[in-house]
Amino acid sequence: MICPTFPDALMQPDTIAMVLAAAVAHAVWNLASKYKRGNTLLFVWAYSCASTLLWGPIAIGLMLQGQQTINGRLAMAAAVSAALHIAYSLTLQAGYDRADLGVVYPIARGTGPVLTMLFAILFLGERLSVVALFGALLIVSGVLVVAGNPFRRGSRRPLQGMFWGAVTGATIASYTVWDSYAVTSLHVAPVSYYAGTLLLQSLTLTPGALRQRPHIPAACRTNAAPILIVAIFSPLAYILVLNAMLSAPLALVAPLRESSIIIGSLFAYLLFREDHLARRIVGAVVVLIGIAAISL
């Protein structure tokens, strides 16, 4: 597996802005998905189908303009990505069903970039400056500061939450590394590639959804708002990240996109008046220092 080199191993301001915009979109859809009610499979299937309907026409338009052709390479890359994203989606929702978001989400978002960084450096041959690597580790540290103590009083089954968070983190690292390889080495266009991923993800989940056909209308009515929000913001977040991977090392993009946990935690305070604002501010400051380090 060959990955392109980035001689300066830094991130330009426009790339940082792109990844931070993706982080905002990511925080929005995760907050929405936490309020899902009922069957996990039907929820994932419904937002996958809605995402395909929204982003498919955009991808077709780009193909008509010659920005991507349908070929075996695109189909193979999208098929692998779809399998990895299905594993991620089902694992994440299973964790949310069994434990607190405040445990599952930050551990998943902290574990994922650490594994991705290690893989990118050890196996993809990426090289980072000491300052850039320090900045990436600061971002992960800031995420963990915001997460706080998963064993705190009131946490629901913290060990179970840590388990599901770690498993989800492993799936995050898997699809992140593969998707980086697809856009940088296989040279598939990000929008067409991810639209194909969404289409195959929807088709794969359809037989399971149809076996529960009587429950589909109720599931869609109950979760109409979360389905629409996830359908819009989840692909938007990841298409922005895929474009960022074209101009910056994966080992830096992966931790930077996890600043979404800071944004999500601040949203939780502003919208739901959750506590621990001081700790969240400290964590945000640590993340900002890390962002500055990887861009210097």
Stockholm file with secondary structure:
# STOCKHOLM 1.0

chainA/1-296         MICPTFPDALMQPDTIAMVLAAAVAHAVWNLASKYKRGNTLLFVWAYSCASTLLWGPIAIGLMLQGQQTINGRLAMAAAVSAALHIAYSLTLQAGYDRADLGVVYPIARGTGPVLTMLFAILFLGERLSVVALFGALLIVSGVLVVAGNPFRRGSRRPLQGMFWGAVTGATIASYTVWDSYAVTSLHVAPVSYYAGTLLLQSLTLTPGALRQRPHIPAACRTNAAPILIVAIFSPLAYILVLNAMLSAPLALVAPLRESSIIIGSLFAYLLFREDHLARRIVGAVVVLIGIAAISL
#=GR chainA/1-296 SS CCCCCCTTCCCCHHHHHHHHHHHHHHHHHHHHHHTCCSCHHHHHHHHHHHHHHHHHHHHHHHHHTTSCCCCHHHHHHHHHHHHHHHHHHHHHHHHHHHSCHHHHHHHHHHHHHHHHHHHHHHTSCCCCCHHHHHHHHHHHHHHHHHHCCTTSTTCSSHHHHHHHHHHHHHHHHHHHHHHHHHHHTSCCCHHHHHHHHHHHHHHHHHHHHHTTGGGHHHHHHHTHHHHHHHHHHHHHHHHHHHHHHTTSCHHHHHHHHTTHHHHHHHHHHHHHCCSCHHHHHHHHHHHHHHHHHHHC
#=GC SS_cons         CCCCCCTTCCCCHHHHHHHHHHHHHHHHHHHHHHTCCSCHHHHHHHHHHHHHHHHHHHHHHHHHTTSCCCCHHHHHHHHHHHHHHHHHHHHHHHHHHHSCHHHHHHHHHHHHHHHHHHHHHHTSCCCCCHHHHHHHHHHHHHHHHHHCCTTSTTCSSHHHHHHHHHHHHHHHHHHHHHHHHHHHTSCCCHHHHHHHHHHHHHHHHHHHHHTTGGGHHHHHHHTHHHHHHHHHHHHHHHHHHHHHHTTSCHHHHHHHHTTHHHHHHHHHHHHHCCSCHHHHHHHHHHHHHHHHHHHC
//
